[in-house]
Amino acid sequence: MYKNIKLLAVIDDEFFNDDAFYYASSIEKYADIIWYRIKNKNEQYIKKIEKMRNIINNCPLVLSNDYITALKFQYDGIHINKYNLHNLSTIKKTTKLITGYSSHSTEEIDNINTDYYTLSPIYDTPKKYQVKPLGIVDCDKSKKVFALGGLNLENMEHTASYFYGIAGIRLIKDIVDNANF
Protein backbone atom coordinates (compact mmCIF):
# COMPACT_ATOMS: atom_id res chain seq x y z
CA MET A 1 0.00 0.00 0.00
CA TYR A 2 2.77 2.50 0.94
CA LYS A 3 5.62 1.04 -1.09
CA ASN A 4 6.74 4.37 -2.58
CA ILE A 5 7.20 6.08 0.77
CA LYS A 6 10.76 6.55 2.02
CA LEU A 7 10.88 5.68 5.72
CA LEU A 8 13.39 6.67 8.37
CA ALA A 9 12.59 4.50 11.37
CA VAL A 10 13.50 6.21 14.62
CA ILE A 11 14.10 3.58 17.26
CA ASP A 12 14.15 5.74 20.38
CA ASP A 13 15.62 3.76 23.25
CA GLU A 14 13.70 5.71 25.87
CA PHE A 15 10.35 5.27 24.10
CA PHE A 16 10.74 1.59 23.14
CA ASN A 17 12.77 0.48 26.18
CA ASP A 18 13.23 -3.30 26.16
CA ASP A 19 11.19 -3.59 22.95
CA ALA A 20 13.62 -1.50 20.87
CA PHE A 21 15.25 -4.55 19.31
CA TYR A 22 11.92 -6.17 18.45
CA TYR A 23 10.65 -3.00 16.72
CA ALA A 24 13.95 -2.42 14.92
CA SER A 25 14.07 -5.95 13.50
CA SER A 26 10.36 -5.82 12.61
CA ILE A 27 10.60 -2.51 10.71
CA GLU A 28 13.92 -3.26 8.98
CA LYS A 29 12.31 -4.67 5.83
CA TYR A 30 10.30 -1.46 5.33
CA ALA A 31 12.85 1.16 6.35
CA ASP A 32 15.30 3.05 4.17
CA ILE A 33 17.30 4.02 7.28
CA ILE A 34 17.08 3.00 10.92
CA TRP A 35 18.20 5.63 13.41
CA TYR A 36 19.00 4.21 16.83
CA ARG A 37 18.34 7.19 19.06
CA ILE A 38 19.95 6.39 22.37
CA LYS A 39 20.84 9.23 24.71
CA ASN A 40 21.29 7.63 28.11
CA LYS A 41 24.96 6.65 28.38
CA ASN A 42 24.46 4.33 31.31
CA GLU A 43 26.17 0.98 31.94
CA GLN A 44 23.99 -0.67 29.23
CA TYR A 45 24.84 1.88 26.50
CA ILE A 46 27.59 -0.08 24.72
CA LYS A 47 25.79 -3.41 25.07
CA LYS A 48 22.65 -1.96 23.49
CA ILE A 49 24.57 -0.35 20.63
CA GLU A 50 26.38 -3.60 19.90
CA LYS A 51 23.16 -5.63 20.08
CA MET A 52 21.38 -3.25 17.67
CA ARG A 53 24.27 -3.52 15.21
CA ASN A 54 24.10 -7.32 15.39
CA ILE A 55 20.33 -7.31 14.75
CA ILE A 56 20.18 -4.89 11.80
CA ASN A 57 21.91 -6.24 8.71
CA ASN A 58 19.86 -5.24 5.66
CA CYS A 59 19.27 -1.54 6.21
CA PRO A 60 21.58 1.41 6.87
CA LEU A 61 21.85 1.89 10.63
CA VAL A 62 22.75 5.27 12.12
CA LEU A 63 23.50 6.18 15.72
CA SER A 64 22.76 9.38 17.61
CA ASN A 65 25.58 11.85 18.19
CA ASP A 66 28.46 9.51 19.12
CA TYR A 67 30.44 9.07 15.91
CA ILE A 68 33.41 7.39 17.64
CA THR A 69 31.15 4.62 18.94
CA ALA A 70 29.34 4.46 15.58
CA LEU A 71 32.67 3.76 13.89
CA LYS A 72 33.74 1.25 16.53
CA PHE A 73 30.59 -0.83 16.04
CA GLN A 74 30.48 -0.39 12.26
CA TYR A 75 27.31 1.65 12.09
CA ASP A 76 26.62 3.10 8.66
CA GLY A 77 26.03 6.63 9.84
CA ILE A 78 25.61 9.25 12.50
CA HIS A 79 22.64 11.48 13.27
CA ILE A 80 23.60 14.79 14.89
CA ASN A 81 21.82 17.84 16.27
CA LYS A 82 22.71 21.46 16.97
CA TYR A 83 24.62 20.49 20.13
CA ASN A 84 27.18 18.42 18.25
CA LEU A 85 27.15 20.19 14.90
CA HIS A 86 30.77 21.20 15.62
CA ASN A 87 31.76 17.56 14.88
CA LEU A 88 30.29 17.55 11.36
CA SER A 89 33.42 18.75 9.59
CA THR A 90 35.57 16.11 11.32
CA ILE A 91 33.04 13.37 10.58
CA LYS A 92 32.90 14.31 6.89
CA LYS A 93 36.69 14.62 6.52
CA THR A 94 37.73 11.52 8.45
CA THR A 95 34.93 8.96 7.97
CA LYS A 96 32.60 7.56 5.34
CA LEU A 97 29.62 7.71 7.70
CA ILE A 98 26.22 8.76 6.38
CA THR A 99 25.34 12.03 8.12
CA GLY A 100 21.89 13.06 9.28
CA TYR A 101 20.78 16.22 11.07
CA SER A 102 17.82 17.00 13.33
CA SER A 103 16.46 20.29 12.02
CA HIS A 104 13.62 22.40 13.29
CA SER A 105 13.48 24.91 10.44
CA THR A 106 14.04 25.04 6.69
CA GLU A 107 16.81 27.59 7.33
CA GLU A 108 18.84 24.94 9.15
CA ILE A 109 18.41 22.59 6.20
CA ASP A 110 19.51 25.32 3.79
CA ASN A 111 22.63 26.11 5.83
CA ILE A 112 23.85 22.69 6.97
CA ASN A 113 25.28 20.08 4.61
CA THR A 114 24.42 16.51 5.58
CA ASP A 115 23.21 13.49 3.63
CA TYR A 116 19.69 13.68 5.04
CA TYR A 117 17.61 15.69 7.53
CA THR A 118 14.69 15.24 9.84
CA LEU A 119 12.41 18.25 10.10
CA SER A 120 10.24 18.41 13.18
CA PRO A 121 7.71 18.67 14.56
CA ILE A 122 5.41 18.64 11.55
CA TYR A 123 2.30 17.94 13.62
CA ASP A 124 1.46 18.15 17.31
CA THR A 125 3.36 15.52 19.23
CA PRO A 126 3.53 14.67 22.94
CA LYS A 127 6.59 16.33 24.49
CA LYS A 128 7.74 17.17 28.00
CA TYR A 129 7.85 20.79 26.83
CA GLN A 130 5.70 22.96 24.56
CA VAL A 131 6.54 22.98 20.83
CA LYS A 132 4.68 24.60 17.97
CA PRO A 133 4.14 22.29 14.99
CA LEU A 134 5.62 23.50 11.70
CA GLY A 135 2.93 21.94 9.53
CA ILE A 136 3.62 21.16 5.89
CA VAL A 137 6.42 23.45 4.75
CA ASP A 138 8.18 24.03 1.45
CA CYS A 139 11.62 22.38 1.54
CA ASP A 140 14.49 22.32 -0.90
CA LYS A 141 13.50 19.29 -3.01
CA SER A 142 17.15 18.52 -3.83
CA LYS A 143 17.71 17.58 -0.17
CA LYS A 144 16.55 14.41 1.55
CA VAL A 145 14.19 15.77 4.19
CA PHE A 146 12.20 13.33 6.31
CA ALA A 147 9.12 14.79 8.02
CA LEU A 148 9.06 13.89 11.73
CA GLY A 149 6.69 14.54 14.59
CA GLY A 150 3.05 13.63 15.03
CA LEU A 151 2.88 11.33 12.02
CA ASN A 152 0.46 8.44 12.15
CA LEU A 153 -1.06 5.84 9.84
CA GLU A 154 -3.78 8.29 8.76
CA ASN A 155 -1.56 11.25 7.79
CA MET A 156 1.68 9.59 6.68
CA GLU A 157 0.81 9.12 3.00
CA HIS A 158 -0.40 12.71 2.61
CA THR A 159 2.66 14.05 4.46
CA ALA A 160 5.08 11.92 2.43
CA SER A 161 3.88 13.58 -0.78
CA TYR A 162 5.44 16.89 0.40
CA PHE A 163 8.80 15.57 1.61
CA TYR A 164 11.53 13.18 0.51
CA GLY A 165 10.16 10.79 3.13
CA ILE A 166 8.72 10.39 6.59
CA ALA A 167 10.22 9.52 9.95
CA GLY A 168 8.64 8.44 13.15
CA ILE A 169 8.86 6.94 16.58
CA ARG A 170 5.23 6.27 17.50
CA LEU A 171 4.54 5.76 13.79
CA ILE A 172 6.99 2.85 13.78
CA LYS A 173 5.13 1.25 16.67
CA ASP A 174 1.83 1.71 14.80
CA ILE A 175 3.21 0.23 11.57
CA VAL A 176 4.64 -2.83 13.31
CA ASP A 177 1.67 -3.35 15.62
CA ASN A 178 -0.79 -3.07 12.73
CA ALA A 179 1.43 -4.74 10.09
CA ASN A 180 0.07 -2.00 7.87
CA PHE A 181 2.95 -0.80 5.73
N, C-alpha and C positions, 0 to 999 in steps of 0.2 A: 504494500500500500504506500509506503513512504520511501521507496528505494532510491529516489533521487535526492534525498536530503542528506547533506553532510552533517555528521554528528560528532561533536566533541563531548565525550562522556567524562564528567567531573566526578571522580570517586573521592568524596570528601571524607577523610578518616573520622572526623568528629561526628558527622551526620550518620554515616553507615556503621560506625563502630566495628563490632566483630563480624558484621555482614559485608564489609568492604570487599573482601576477596570473592565472595559469592557473586555480588553484583558486578564486579569487574569482569570475572570470567563469563558471566551470563550476557553482558553487553558487548563483549569483544567482537563478536561476529557482525555487529551492526555499526560499530564505531569506526570513524576515520582516525581518531586520536583518543587515547585515554590519558587523562591528567589525574595523577595521584596527588591529591591535595592533602598533604599531611603537615601540620604546623607544630604539633606538640612533640618536641624533641626529648621525650622521656626515655626510660630504659628500654622500651619496646621499639623505638624509632627505627633503628637499623634492621632489626628482625623483620619489621613490617615492610620496609622498603625492599629487602631482599626477597621476601615471600611474594610480594606483588610482581617483582621482576620475573620470578620463576613461574608465575601463573600466566602472565600475558606474553604470548609468543607470536601472535599473528596480527598485531596492531601496534603502531607507534605508541610508546609509553613515555610520558613526560612527568617530571617530578617538580614539585613546588620549590622554588627559590634556591635550593642547595645544589649548585652545579658540580661541586667536588664529589658529593655523594652520588649524584646522577652518573657521573663518569665512572666512579668506582664500581657501581652495580650495573653498568652498561645500559642505562636508560637511553632512549633515543633523543630525549630533549629535556628542556628546562622551561618552566613557566614562571615568569617573574612579575613583580609589581613595582610600584613607584618607590618602595623602600629599598629595593635592591637593583634598581635600574643602573646604578653606578657599575655593576658587574657586567653589563651587556657588552661593552667593547671587548673586555677580556674574554668573555665566552665566545664571541664571534671570531676573534683573532686566534684563539688557542684550541678551540674544539670544533667538532663537526655537529654539535648538538642542534636539534631543531629548537628555535626560540619562540616562545609565546609570551604575550603581555596582557595583563589585566587592565583594561582601560575603562574609564568612566565618562569619556567624552570623545567625540570625533576628532577634536584637536589633538588629543594624545595620539590617536592612530595616525594622524597626518604628520606628527613630529617625531615618532619613534619607529625605528626600523627593525621589525622582527618578522618571523616567518608567518605568524598568525596572531590574532588578537581575540580576546573576549571583550564584549562591550556590555556593561551592565550598570544597573538593572533595567531591563527593557520594560518589564511589568512589575507590579507590586509583588514583593516577596517578603516572607517573614524574616526579620532581622532583629538583633538585639538593640539596634539603634534606628532612628528614622532616616529613610532614604527616599528621594523622589524619583519615581520611574522616569526613564528617558522616553519611553514609547518607541514607535518605529521612527528611525532617523535615517537620513540620507548619508551613506558611507561611501568612501572611495571604493568603487567596484573592483579596482585592480588589487585590492588587499583582501586577504582572507580574514574576514570578520565573522566571528561566531556570536550570535545573540545569546545572552545569558540573563537569567533572572525572571522568575515568575512564569516560565514556560510550562505548558502542560500538554496533555494529549489533544486537547481541543484547539489550542492556538498555535501549536508547533508548525503545522504545515503552512498556515498563513504567514507566520513570522519568517519561516525559512525562505519564502519567496522574495524577501527584501534584503537578505544577508547572504553571505557565502554559505553559512550553515547555522546550526543551532547548538547550544551547549546547555547542560543542565545537571543538577544534582537530584532534586526531587523528581524531575522528568525521567531520569534514568531509573529510579525506583518504580515509577509508573509504567515505563516501557517493559521492564523485566517482569513486574508483578502481573501485568496484563498481557504479556507476550503479544504486544500490539504494534510491533514496528516492522 
